[in-house]
């Protein structure tokens, strides 16, 4: 039993050393492998990382262009200690790298982390495990909210404009992204800050839409019930048609 533990520790150490080599290209001391074959491992791992990131972030890649995109991937591959065991989750590390680690790319393109995150949410919503659904139809007093959704604030309107246009016209915008449960496409809808807050408040208000609307509207000194009820009915119909309310 003791020898097995030692073997496992040694194996883990060798795996870590091999991973270090694959990231940096420098052979670390203690790595027990034939130097003339190591470059094949690094090439194979790099190609998987490159292809996965390119598939995950086509808009970012197209905006940066081939050379700048490769520089970004190279730096990420070398400097970010990715721990995700599932390959589909690995691309999220690029957002973490741009958002949390010192790097020249975020200095040059301060909007880059947000663009990557916006693209990542589509992957996350599409790939996440199915959640339990209620069968009841949404009403003003009881919304059946699509559980596969995210509410995000953007500083650039990437959802509406090309990257080139969006970065020239920064604007605080709230977006609701959600999985269409009929065709599994990821849809999004721009909403006001008030509506975003109403949607966020639904769980703590027992999914009572009209009650959430009244409470949130009061924070903006909107108290006329006919106006609130008219808006709530319009939103209920809109979100049911979109698939955010089931």
N, C-alpha and C positions, 0 to 999 in steps of 0.2 A: 504493500500500500504506500509505503514511504517512497519507494523508487518510482511508482507511478506519479506521485505528486511532483517529484523532481523532474520527471520527464515532461509533465504538463507545463511546469514553470519554464523549462528550457525551450519547449516548443513555442510557448507564448512569447518568450524573449526573441526567438528567431523570427517569428512573425512580425513583431514590432520593428526589428532591425531591417527586415525586408521592406516593410512599409515605409520606413524612413528613407531607404535607398530609392524606392520608387518615387517618392515625393521630391527628393533633392538631387538625385543622380550621383551622390557621393556615397562610396561604400563605407559604412560605419564599422568601427572596430568590433570584432566578435561575430560578424556575420559569416556563417558557415555555408558558403555557396561558391560555385565556380564563377569567377569573375567574367569569364568569356561568354557566359550565358545570361548574366544578370540583365543586360540591356534589353533582352527579349521580354522579360517580366515587366520592366518599366514601360516599354513601348505598348504592350498589351493593356496594362492598367490605364495608361494615359489615354489611349484611344477610346476605352470605355467611358472614361470621365468626359472627354471632349465630346463624343457623340451624344451622351446623355444630356449634357448641358446644352448642346446645340438644339436638341429636340425640345428641351424644356423652355428655352428662352429664344425663340426665333426672332422676336421683335428686337430684343436687345442685341442679338448677334447682327442683324441686318443694319441696325443703327450704327453700331461701332465699326462695322466693316471687318474684313477677314483678318487683317494684321492686328488691329487693336483688340479684337475679340480673342485672338490667340494669345496675346500678351496677358489679358485678363485671366484666361484659363490657366496659363502657365503659372502665374503668380498664385492663383487660388490652389492649384495642385501642389505647389511647393510649400506654401505657408499655412494652409488651413488644415488642422488636425481633424478630419472628418471621422465621425464615430458611427454614422448610420449604417446598420447592417443591411437594410433594404435599399436596393439601388434606386428605386423610384423616389425615395426620400432624400437621396444625396443632394439633388440640386438646391434644396433649401439652404444648404451650407453656403452657397454663393451669396445669398442674401445676408446671412450671418457674417460672412467675411467682409462684405461691403459696408455693412451697418456697424459692426463691432470691432473690426480690426483696422489698424492704421494701414492705409494702402494708397498708392498714387491715383488710382482710378476714381475713387470717391472725391478726391480733391479736384480732379479735372472735370468730373461729371457729378456734381452734388445731388443730382436727381436719380442717379443710377440705381441706388438701393431700392427706391420706391418703384421704379419701373420693373425691376426684377421681382419684387414682392407682388406686384399686381399680376405679373405673369404666373408666379408660383401659386397664387390662390386658385387659379383655374385648375392646375394639376391637383392641388390638395382636395378641392371639392369633388373633382371627378373620381379620384382614387380612394377616397375615404370609405370605410365600410358602411354598408347600408344601416340606417338607424330605424328604429321602430316608428311606425306611422299610425296615427289615429285615423279612424274611418269617418268621423263626423265632418260635415261640411262647415266651412267658416261662416260665422255670423259676427255682427258688431259686438256682441257680448262674449263671444267665445271663438277666438281665432285658432284655426288648425294650421299652425305655422310650419312651413317646410323646414325640417331640421337641418337640411344641408344648405346652409346659407352663411354668409359672412357680411358684416357691415364694416366698411373701411373708409377712412378719410384720406383723400388724395390732395396733394399740393399742386399737382399738375394734371390736366384733363386727358390722361392717356387713353381713357375709354372712348373719347370722342374725337380726338385729333391724332395726327401722326406725331411721332416723338419730336421731330423737328419743330412742328407747330406748337406742341404742348409746352415745351420748355421755354418758348418765347412768350407764352401767355399763361403764367402760373395763376392758379385759382383754387382756393380751398373748395373741395367738392366732396359730397358724401355719396358713396356707391354701395348698393346692395347686390352682391353676387350670390347666385344660388344655382343648384342643379335642377334642371328641368326633369321631373321624374317620369315623363313620358318618353322623351328621346335621349335623355342623359347628357344633353348639351348644357354648357354653362352659360347662363343668361346673366345680364346685369341691368340695373335700373338706377338712374341718378335720382336722388331724393334730397329734400331740404334737410337742414340740421334738425328742425322740429320733428319731421317724420322719422329721421334716423333715431332720435331719442325715444320716440314712441315705440319703435320696433325693439329697441334695446330694453325698454321698460316692460314689455309684454310678460316675460316670465315671472317677474315679481308682482305683477298685477293679475295673476291667474289667466293670462291671455285674453283679458277683457279689453278689446280694442277701443271701444268708445270711452271707457273709463280712463285708459292710458292717454287717449287724445285729450280729454278734458284736463287731466292733471298736468300734462306737458304744456298744453296751450296756455294754461294759467301762468306758467313761468314767463311767458312772453306777453302777459297782460291781454290775452285773448280769452274773453269770457262769454261772448255771444253764442248761446247754445245753437241757434239755427245755423250759424256759419260753421261751427265745429261739426255738427251732425251732417251737414251737406258735404263737407270735406271728407269726413270719415266714410260716408257711403260711397263717395267717388273712389277713394283709395281702396276700400274693400273690393269693389268691382274690378279695379285695375289690377290689384295684386292677385286676385283669383284668376283672372285671365292670363296673367304672366306665369303663374305657378308658384309664387312665393307663399300665398295663402292657398291651402288645399280645400 
